[in-house]
Amino acid sequence: MKLFNTKATLLLTITTTLGVNTSSAWQLPSSAPRASSSSLRMMAEGGGKAKVTVLGGTGFVGSRVCKLLQEEGADVTSVSKSGTIPSWCAGEAWTDGVSWKSADLLGGDESSLASAIGTPEAIVSCVGVVGFDREELLKGNGNANVAGFNAAAKSGGLKRSVFVSVSSEVAACEEKWLPEFFGGYFEGKRMAEKAALEAVEGNADSVCIVKPTFIYGGGSFGLFPPRVNAAYGSAVEELLSNKLIRVLADVTPGLIKVALRPPSAVEAVAGACAKAALGEKVKGTLDGTDDINEAAGQPDPTGLTEAIEWTGEKAKDVYGWLKVEVPKLIDSVKEKSA
């Protein structure tokens, strides 16, 4: 059995991790982790709501962070260039509890950005871009995040900062495995990590850097940025979590190693971000799927098991149909030939 097409996994890993959906016949139920309500009491003063601003809050990961935070009762502000509710959740009740603000992290003026960000107790940035231009990668992953974290720091009262970066194993591929223009992507991520730390005055206990490899989720596949749906992604995660494959990944180099690492569910990444923002005790650096799942309280992936069970059930249905219909067909042929 091939590893769900390792070449495809490798390609998707390279492109999606540098960003970060045909429908499946079998879909997994939502397994989004929930942040502890006790964390809200830890963050909020005087019994009020915890105030959290999410940069890139209309994006793939950011919108899920907003959802988890709002469902825990936080006062949530989403800041993005569009400021519009994502199509995947339009009409859902929780979206009414989020303040959807529009601001340009790169081209806007400081006062407009400050107004959009407000005075949060915690800030989460899920901002990142993909592309082929080094300068655009540097600006989109670096300068944009620096502007956001700086604005939040100036607002006063910031207690926590969280940033979605990229796994160290992906970053280790920068020099020997990837084209030179990707250097802008990695340099930008390093700039953003530094800004996240400086936003909380260098207090390492108040910052959390979430470092996924490949992020999957949603209900469909996409090409740019490449993305696989929840069912397929969960199957790959379960497969690549096998101990033998983990051992193989440990001894392989570069992007081959990355392609053999289990991917992260978008719910897990969002859950880890939400818990860190709300003051849950999580590690300062969550590097890779295992760390992220542990922090988020993400259940074990079951996509592969679900797929096998579904295939078995369908095979039984087909066999039952054949037992009934094939004799009918034989009898019909005999009658016509008589």
Salt bridges, closest charged atoms under 4 A:
GLU45 OE2 - LYS159 NZ 2.92
GLU71 OE1 - ARG34 NH1 3.42
GLU71 OE2 - LYS67 NZ 2.83
GLU72 OE2 - ARG34 NH2 3.35
GLU121 OE1 - LYS159 NZ 3.96
GLU169 OE1 - ARG261 NE 2.97
GLU174 OE1 - ARG190 NH1 3.15
GLU187 OE1 - ARG134 NH2 3.07
GLU193 OE2 - LYS211 NZ 3.82
ASP250 OD1 - ARG261 NH2 2.82
ASP290 OD2 - ARG246 NH1 2.92
ASP291 OD1 - LYS283 NZ 2.90
GLU325 OE2 - LYS328 NZ 3.70
